[in-house]
Amino acid sequence: MDIVFSANNFEESIKLPVVPPSLEISSPRKNEEFETIQMGTINLLGLKGLRTLSIQSFFPMKNYPFVKDKRNGWDYVNFLNKWSDKRVPIRIIITDKAGKEVLNMPCTVENFTYGLDRIGDIQYTLEIKEFRFVEVK
């Protein structure tokens, strides 16, 4: 599996060097419950909410053999902070082992927590949320 983030139509991109062991994508629905006089509670189907994803892993500061992208760990931190500070959405692209696209989604960084561990690697948690481009007609 590969996870790539790109900004501004691939003006700049990064591939996560260490893919977490599992990923969970939340895809909420905006359904609403109402109380009725004759039927009791009913559930009205709503529109799709914004998908979210949380990634926990590390950016290596050493040259490990299992690393998929061999940049300095701070390059990843700088990429995510730079585009968040510019208030530009980024795109996440996840592919499986066969190279088939699993997710291709514009997103915003909702929370990015990082710090150095005892070995010197950068542990992080990255929370992203789907971004929908608004079309004015």
Backbone as CSV, one residue per row, in Angstrom:
resi,resn,N_x,N_y,N_z,CA_x,CA_y,CA_z,C_x,C_y,C_z
1,MET,0.838,-1.168,0.000,0.000,0.000,0.000,0.889,1.239,0.000
2,ASP,0.464,2.240,-0.753,1.159,3.523,-0.783,0.167,4.631,-0.456
3,ILE,0.658,5.646,0.245,-0.138,6.827,0.551,0.657,8.039,0.075
4,VAL,0.049,8.777,-0.857,0.689,9.958,-1.433,-0.183,11.168,-1.138
5,PHE,0.466,12.261,-0.772,-0.214,13.545,-0.634,0.339,14.468,-1.709
6,SER,-0.545,15.172,-2.397,-0.092,16.143,-3.386,-0.777,17.477,-3.095
7,ALA,-0.106,18.539,-3.501,-0.649,19.874,-3.304,-0.616,20.629,-4.624
8,ASN,-1.674,21.391,-4.844,-1.743,22.276,-6.003,-1.498,21.508,-7.302
9,ASN,-2.280,20.450,-7.520,-2.185,19.621,-8.735,-0.767,19.094,-8.973
10,PHE,-0.215,18.474,-7.949,1.117,17.854,-7.980,2.261,18.854,-8.176
11,GLU,2.029,20.109,-7.798,3.145,21.058,-7.763,4.207,20.537,-6.787
12,GLU,3.709,19.937,-5.706,4.587,19.316,-4.722,3.868,18.078,-4.192
13,SER,4.616,17.017,-3.942,3.993,15.802,-3.414,4.966,15.065,-2.511
14,ILE,4.386,14.230,-1.641,5.168,13.354,-0.768,4.503,11.991,-0.728
15,LYS,5.305,10.969,-0.563,4.801,9.615,-0.322,5.166,9.291,1.118
16,LEU,4.181,8.842,1.892,4.491,8.518,3.281,5.538,7.412,3.322
17,PRO,6.592,7.620,4.090,7.689,6.654,4.105,7.348,5.358,4.825
18,VAL,6.467,5.439,5.819,6.064,4.263,6.594,4.542,4.249,6.657
19,VAL,3.938,3.259,6.019,2.481,3.144,6.003,2.033,2.488,7.300
20,PRO,1.013,3.052,7.958,0.535,2.438,9.197,-0.050,1.050,8.931
21,PRO,-0.091,0.194,9.956,-0.580,-1.175,9.756,-2.048,-1.246,9.342
22,SER,-2.837,-0.240,9.714,-4.240,-0.247,9.308,-4.738,1.185,9.131
23,LEU,-5.731,1.332,8.278,-6.362,2.628,8.031,-7.862,2.461,8.154
24,GLU,-8.506,3.450,8.732,-9.956,3.415,8.862,-10.510,4.735,8.354
25,ILE,-11.352,4.652,7.338,-11.968,5.840,6.757,-13.394,5.919,7.271
26,SER,-13.738,7.049,7.857,-15.094,7.260,8.358,-15.893,7.973,7.273
27,SER,-17.057,7.416,6.938,-17.905,7.983,5.894,-19.309,8.200,6.466
28,PRO,-19.510,9.343,7.153,-20.786,9.560,7.850,-21.937,9.889,6.900
29,ARG,-23.126,9.673,7.387,-24.362,10.047,6.692,-25.124,11.008,7.595
30,LYS,-25.790,11.981,6.990,-26.520,12.998,7.747,-28.015,12.639,7.816
31,ASN,-28.307,11.458,8.340,-29.695,11.036,8.509,-30.283,11.737,9.732
32,GLU,-31.612,11.903,9.746,-32.266,12.577,10.868,-33.433,11.747,11.380
33,GLU,-33.556,11.685,12.690,-34.685,10.995,13.316,-35.761,12.004,13.689
34,PHE,-37.038,11.585,13.477,-38.173,12.418,13.845,-39.196,11.569,14.576
35,GLU,-39.860,12.182,15.527,-40.960,11.529,16.233,-42.255,11.884,15.518
36,THR,-43.065,10.861,15.219,-44.358,11.089,14.587,-45.455,10.644,15.547
37,ILE,-46.651,11.065,15.264,-47.776,10.716,16.141,-48.187,9.262,15.947
38,GLN,-48.247,8.803,14.701,-48.767,7.468,14.434,-47.695,6.390,14.314
39,MET,-46.510,6.710,13.837,-45.495,5.689,13.576,-44.362,5.666,14.596
40,GLY,-44.347,6.590,15.528,-43.223,6.658,16.455,-42.027,7.319,15.795
41,THR,-40.860,6.799,16.046,-39.643,7.379,15.484,-39.420,6.877,14.061
42,ILE,-39.117,7.825,13.172,-38.746,7.459,11.804,-37.362,8.049,11.504
43,ASN,-36.683,7.453,10.569,-35.345,7.894,10.183,-35.397,8.375,8.737
44,LEU,-35.124,9.657,8.522,-35.106,10.209,7.177,-33.678,10.164,6.640
45,LEU,-33.531,9.632,5.442,-32.213,9.519,4.833,-31.714,10.892,4.399
46,GLY,-30.506,11.214,4.841,-29.905,12.499,4.510,-28.775,12.345,3.510
47,LEU,-28.077,13.423,3.287,-26.953,13.438,2.356,-25.690,12.887,3.015
48,LYS,-24.731,12.585,2.205,-23.456,12.071,2.685,-22.682,13.188,3.373
49,GLY,-22.078,12.873,4.515,-21.226,13.828,5.217,-19.813,13.793,4.659
50,LEU,-18.910,14.498,5.304,-17.515,14.543,4.862,-16.740,13.383,5.465
51,ARG,-15.994,12.677,4.624,-15.182,11.553,5.089,-13.993,12.079,5.895
52,THR,-13.584,11.286,6.871,-12.415,11.630,7.680,-11.494,10.424,7.765
53,LEU,-10.233,10.716,8.046,-9.216,9.679,8.129,-8.163,10.138,9.122
54,SER,-7.724,9.226,9.977,-6.663,9.517,10.918,-5.510,8.553,10.653
55,ILE,-4.301,9.095,10.544,-3.112,8.293,10.263,-2.131,8.467,11.416
56,GLN,-1.681,7.357,11.977,-0.660,7.381,13.015,0.526,6.560,12.537
57,SER,1.689,7.186,12.496,2.895,6.493,12.061,4.092,7.315,12.506
58,PHE,5.189,7.197,11.757,6.354,8.023,12.065,7.099,8.383,10.792
59,PHE,7.793,9.514,10.855,8.686,9.944,9.789,10.096,9.603,10.252
60,PRO,10.767,8.712,9.545,12.094,8.269,9.992,13.160,9.340,9.823
61,MET,14.070,9.359,10.771,15.231,10.243,10.698,16.494,9.445,10.379
62,LYS,16.340,8.102,10.309,17.448,7.217,9.943,17.087,6.509,8.639
63,ASN,18.042,5.865,8.027,17.827,5.185,6.762,17.452,3.720,7.014
64,TYR,16.177,3.451,7.266,15.697,2.092,7.495,15.470,1.391,6.151
65,PRO,15.650,0.063,6.073,15.462,-0.649,4.796,14.002,-0.725,4.333
66,PHE,13.049,-0.581,5.227,11.625,-0.724,4.875,10.970,0.590,4.453
67,VAL,11.699,1.678,4.464,11.145,2.995,4.160,10.866,3.126,2.667
68,LYS,9.685,3.666,2.329,9.261,3.788,0.935,9.758,5.063,0.262
69,ASP,10.064,6.086,1.040,10.526,7.364,0.504,11.648,7.852,1.407
70,LYS,12.779,8.170,0.862,13.986,8.409,1.669,14.313,9.893,1.832
71,ARG,13.373,10.659,2.338,13.628,12.069,2.631,13.926,12.225,4.113
72,ASN,14.378,13.390,4.473,14.531,13.728,5.883,13.141,13.827,6.501
73,GLY,12.969,13.331,7.703,11.665,13.338,8.365,11.011,14.702,8.445
74,TRP,11.841,15.752,8.584,11.281,17.103,8.690,10.697,17.591,7.371
75,ASP,11.091,17.003,6.243,10.517,17.386,4.951,9.013,17.105,4.916
76,TYR,8.588,16.007,5.521,7.167,15.650,5.564,6.406,16.623,6.459
77,VAL,6.993,16.914,7.610,6.372,17.868,8.541,6.232,19.225,7.854
78,ASN,7.281,19.671,7.189,7.256,20.971,6.516,6.225,21.017,5.395
79,PHE,6.090,19.920,4.648,5.098,19.856,3.570,3.690,20.057,4.144
80,LEU,3.344,19.292,5.167,2.000,19.365,5.738,1.732,20.729,6.375
81,ASN,2.708,21.273,7.082,2.531,22.591,7.694,2.456,23.700,6.643
82,LYS,3.277,23.611,5.621,3.315,24.638,4.574,1.958,24.796,3.896
83,TRP,1.388,23.670,3.449,0.137,23.762,2.700,-1.049,24.045,3.613
84,SER,-0.969,23.639,4.860,-2.024,24.008,5.817,-1.986,25.503,6.074
85,ASP,-0.773,26.037,6.265,-0.624,27.477,6.510,-1.086,28.305,5.315
86,LYS,-0.893,27.788,4.104,-1.334,28.489,2.891,-2.852,28.391,2.698
87,ARG,-3.500,27.545,3.489,-4.948,27.317,3.403,-5.334,26.777,2.028
88,VAL,-4.509,25.850,1.535,-4.749,25.187,0.262,-5.075,23.717,0.556
89,PRO,-6.181,23.194,0.010,-6.457,21.777,0.218,-5.395,20.915,-0.454
90,ILE,-5.151,19.769,0.115,-4.226,18.818,-0.488,-5.028,17.598,-0.924
91,ARG,-4.404,16.699,-1.630,-5.085,15.484,-2.097,-4.369,14.271,-1.543
92,ILE,-5.153,13.329,-1.025,-4.600,12.057,-0.575,-4.965,11.002,-1.609
93,ILE,-3.971,10.209,-1.980,-4.185,9.109,-2.917,-3.624,7.847,-2.265
94,ILE,-4.499,6.874,-2.061,-4.091,5.606,-1.457,-4.254,4.517,-2.510
95,THR,-3.188,3.741,-2.712,-3.242,2.617,-3.642,-2.915,1.331,-2.891
96,ASP,-3.493,0.220,-3.350,-3.215,-1.066,-2.708,-1.918,-1.652,-3.246
97,LYS,-1.589,-2.861,-2.825,-0.319,-3.495,-3.224,-0.218,-3.699,-4.729
98,ALA,-1.345,-3.875,-5.393,-1.356,-4.077,-6.840,-1.330,-2.758,-7.609
99,GLY,-1.348,-1.631,-6.885,-1.337,-0.329,-7.533,-2.720,0.208,-7.846
100,LYS,-3.769,-0.509,-7.424,-5.137,-0.065,-7.670,-5.501,1.043,-6.684
101,GLU,-6.121,2.087,-7.200,-6.500,3.222,-6.378,-7.637,2.844,-5.426
102,VAL,-7.415,3.072,-4.145,-8.405,2.792,-3.117,-9.131,4.074,-2.719
103,LEU,-8.396,5.175,-2.671,-8.968,6.465,-2.279,-8.219,7.570,-3.009
104,ASN,-8.964,8.514,-3.544,-8.400,9.706,-4.172,-9.321,10.842,-3.756
105,MET,-8.863,11.659,-2.789,-9.772,12.598,-2.154,-9.063,13.912,-1.821
106,PRO,-9.639,15.036,-2.256,-9.126,16.309,-1.766,-9.458,16.419,-0.278
107,CYS,-8.558,17.012,0.483,-8.768,17.044,1.929,-8.094,18.255,2.558
108,THR,-8.439,18.476,3.800,-7.805,19.503,4.615,-7.195,18.830,5.832
109,VAL,-6.136,19.423,6.340,-5.531,18.927,7.573,-6.331,19.525,8.722
110,GLU,-6.954,18.666,9.514,-7.742,19.115,10.654,-6.905,19.195,11.917
111,ASN,-5.976,18.266,12.053,-5.078,18.261,13.207,-3.811,17.510,12.824
112,PHE,-2.683,18.054,13.219,-1.397,17.426,12.934,-0.547,17.553,14.187
113,THR,-0.345,16.423,14.853,0.430,16.376,16.088,1.690,15.571,15.826
114,TYR,2.840,16.110,16.209,4.094,15.397,15.963,5.110,15.725,17.047
115,GLY,6.078,14.828,17.191,7.145,15.035,18.157,8.205,13.955,18.008
116,LEU,9.363,14.220,18.569,10.478,13.277,18.486,10.359,12.188,19.547
117,ASP,10.680,10.958,19.164,10.731,9.870,20.142,12.180,9.702,20.620
118,ARG,12.421,8.713,21.477,13.760,8.512,22.056,14.809,8.144,21.009
119,ILE,14.376,7.512,19.918,15.306,7.098,18.863,15.684,8.281,17.971
120,GLY,14.817,9.297,17.936,15.060,10.459,17.091,14.115,10.558,15.912
121,ASP,13.234,9.558,15.743,12.243,9.613,14.675,11.096,10.535,15.088
122,ILE,10.319,10.974,14.101,9.209,11.889,14.360,7.900,11.092,14.369
123,GLN,7.347,10.866,15.541,6.042,10.217,15.674,4.967,11.257,15.351
124,TYR,3.896,10.836,14.664,2.853,11.809,14.337,1.471,11.165,14.283
125,THR,0.477,12.023,14.444,-0.918,11.694,14.177,-1.437,12.781,13.249
126,LEU,-1.995,12.356,12.130,-2.514,13.276,11.130,-3.995,12.989,10.937
127,GLU,-4.811,13.998,11.184,-6.258,13.870,10.993,-6.656,14.750,9.820
128,ILE,-7.280,14.130,8.827,-7.692,14.872,7.640,-9.199,14.724,7.438
129,LYS,-9.753,15.693,6.702,-11.188,15.693,6.403,-11.371,16.013,4.929
130,GLU,-12.328,15.353,4.330,-12.643,15.566,2.913,-12.933,17.042,2.647
131,PHE,-12.480,17.525,1.493,-12.744,18.889,1.053,-13.562,18.802,-0.225
132,ARG,-14.659,19.525,-0.259,-15.477,19.562,-1.468,-15.337,20.928,-2.118
133,PHE,-14.962,20.929,-3.392,-14.846,22.193,-4.124,-16.250,22.708,-4.411
134,VAL,-16.468,23.974,-4.134,-17.784,24.581,-4.325,-17.891,25.086,-5.758
135,GLU,-18.973,24.701,-6.405,-19.217,25.142,-7.765,-20.289,26.225,-7.736
136,VAL,-19.948,27.392,-8.256,-20.906,28.497,-8.336,-21.466,28.527,-9.746
137,LYS,-22.802,28.425,-9.833,-23.443,28.405,-11.162,-24.261,29.638,-11.383
